Structures are given as structure tokens and as C-alpha cells.
Amino acid sequence: MKLLAEKDIKIEDITIYLTLFQLHKSFLLLISDQENMGIGNVTLGTPPPIEGLKSTTASYNLFGVDPKLLSTLIAERASNILKAPVLLLLFLKIKKKDKEIAKPLIDFINNVLNAIKEKK
């Protein structure tokens, strides 16, 4: 397991922490509003089976009790950018609505993942 990124961003009054590990032909993405992380929603995102087709990525919500739209978006986006399966652990204790933090969080994740993709 290789650590690829460890970043944080402040969205309004919340700090979101992101840690990305590279596994064998896959990635583990941890996102939390707690520095110690947690399990929360567990979602697996897989890239399109054939590169170049307009097939969408697939996501599988393995575990979680909160609404899964945000974790699905993140897992699908990450697996599409990294072109590999991504296991996402999204642990947010905050009680803000997904739409309030979704846009800045997705932009932050896109920036981190695209920077990693460019290094490859």
C-alpha cells in the first residue's frame, strides 16, 4: 500500500480530510470531516469496462446508513479519473446537506486526483 495523497480543505466552517492509497491495480480513498477518519459509507467505484466507450462507471454501495448520493458521485468520479477500481470510505459526521458541500468537495477531489494522474 502506497500513500499517494494526504490533503485537507476548509469548506465553510468544516475541514475535510482526504487520504489516497494505491493498492495493487486499485485505490483506497478515505474522506472524512474527522482527522482520525472512520468507516461511514463504503462505496466501490469501477471504471468503464472498455476505454473510449461512453459507458458509465458503476458503483456499489457496500455499507452505510446515510444518503449515498455523495459517496456514489465521488467513487464514480475517482474510478473514472484513475481508471481503476476505487474503494471509498466516506465518513462525515456533520449534518449539513450534501448539496452544500458537494460542489467544493468534488472540485477538491478532482484537483487532487488529476494531479496524481498527471504524475503517472
N, C-alpha and C positions, 0 to 999 in steps of 0.2 A: 504494500500500500504506500503510495507516494503522495505527499501533500502538495497540491498544485496552487491553492489559493486560500488565504485566510484574510478576509476583509470585513469591514463593517460600514454601515451607512446610517445617518440620522434622518429619520422621516418624521417630521413634526417633532413630537417630544419622545419618540421611541428610537432606540438603537437596535438595528437589525444586524445580526452576525451571520456571516456566510463562511463555510469551510468546504473545500472541494478536495476529494482524494481521488487519485487514479488507481483503479484496480486492474486486474487482467482483462483487457478488452471491454472495460466498463468503468463507471464512475459512481462515487458516493457523494451526494450533495447534502450538506446539513445547513439548515437555515432556522434561526431562532431569534426571538427577542430577549433571550436569556443568554448570558455569556457561557453558562455551563451546558448549553444545548439541552436536548431532550428528544423523545421519540415522536410524539404528536402524530400527525398524519404521515403514513408511509405510502409512497406512490412510486411505481415503476414506470418509467417512460422509455419506449423503444423507438428508434428512428425508422423511417420508411424502409421496407424490405429491399427495394430496388432504388438505387440512387438515380436521380434525374426524373423520376416519376412524380406526379403531383399527389402521391399518396400521403395521407396524413400520418403523423406519429400516433402510436397507440399508448394509452396509459391505463394502468391497472391500480386502482385504489385498494391497497392490501389491508390497511388498518387505519382507523381514525374515527373520531366522533364528530368533528367539526365539519362544516360545509367544505366540500372537496374541490370547488372550482379553482381556487387559487393554487392549490398543490398540483392539480391536473395541468393548469397552464404552465407552471414552472417546469414540471417534469417533461412535458412535451417540448417546450422551448429548449431546454437544456439538451435533451437527447437529439434534437434536430441540429443544433449548433455543433455539438461534439461528435455527432454521427456514431453514437454508441449508446448502449443502454445506460440509463441513469436511475439510480435508486435515491429518491428524495425523502429525507426526514424533515418535515416542516413542523416546527414547534413554536406556536405563537400563543402566549398567554394573554396578550392584550385583547380587549373586547371591542376593538374598532372594526368597522365593516370592511370586508375585503376590498371594496371599491375605493376606499380612502387610501389604502397603502399599496394596492395592486400596481398601479402605473409606475410610481417611483421605484418600487421593488423590482418589477420586471425590467425596467431600464437599467437598474444597477446590475442585475444578473446578466443581462445581455452584454453590458460593458465588460464585466469580469470574464465571461465565457468567450467572447470574441477576442479578448486579449490573449487568453490561453490558446485559442485556436490558431492565432497568428504566430505564436511561438513554435508551434509544431512543424 
